[in-house]
Amino acid sequence: MIELPEALVIARQMSQELKGKRIAYGNRGNAAHKFAFSSGSPKEYEEIFKGRRMGEVEGHGSAILASIEPDYVLVFGGGGERILYHQEERALPKKHHLLLHFEDGAYLTVTVQGWGNTLLLPQAEVGVHPHVQKDRITPLDDAFTWGYFHRLFGSVDEDSATSIKYFVISEPGVWGIGNGCLQDILFRAKIHPRRRVVDVAEDERRALYDAIKGTLTQMVALGGRESECDLYGNRGGYVRILDGKTTGKPCPECGTPIEKIQYLGGACYLCPSCQT
Ligand SMILES: [Zn+2]
């Protein structure tokens, strides 16, 4: 799943590789997929893409926003989108849910695993779209200060049973962190994913803030997580502390076996001694 680190890494690569290229033709791919979310008919996509030029590509939270000049934006990210650049036709994946063929012979394909976005939106609609959330501050923005993060806790009522997992990835949420990045963040902050937000002490809130900034910065610097691929199909260099492979293995801090639990629609990995 693409979360903030991959969105930033792939957006940067797309900008470098594709900006200025003219689209000979583009379409909604060669395979139907109910959960590859699009924003128009195949014919509309083809008509919009034809002859346009690629502009800047930016990452915003979990979203990748690629400008299709002058007035459309392609939106990917947040789901299981595999976004790949190809120099030759024979390298194209058999099934894909979006394809751009550039005048210089290169290709971009998007193949959705599970669910994902291949939206093509008029520029004017991007800001308000729920998959983009352009008005939200993302955790590596300068505006994501300790003061800002601390204020998010004010939105939780004193008697609320909301857990810290829900607080970070859903409501109010930190845009760009999903269940994938959350595991190592909570491990570093030493907080159990089920802990009630109202029971998280002031110093732990600060530790969580530092863990968010530190973990995401490191993930981006290393080209994303090892479980995900970049624009060229290369895996990221960030090896997760906690994931399916480390379940049952000793915690790197204390040696207690790492546990896996199912919680809020996804697997959580944790050290039952370090994370309380
Ligand atoms: Zn431990």
Boltz pocket constraint, residues with backbone or C-beta under 6 A from the ligand:
constraints:
  - pocket:
      binder: B
      contacts: [[A, 251], [A, 252], [A, 253], [A, 254], [A, 255], [A, 256], [A, 271], [A, 272], [A, 273], [A, 274], [A, 275]]
      max_distance: 6.0
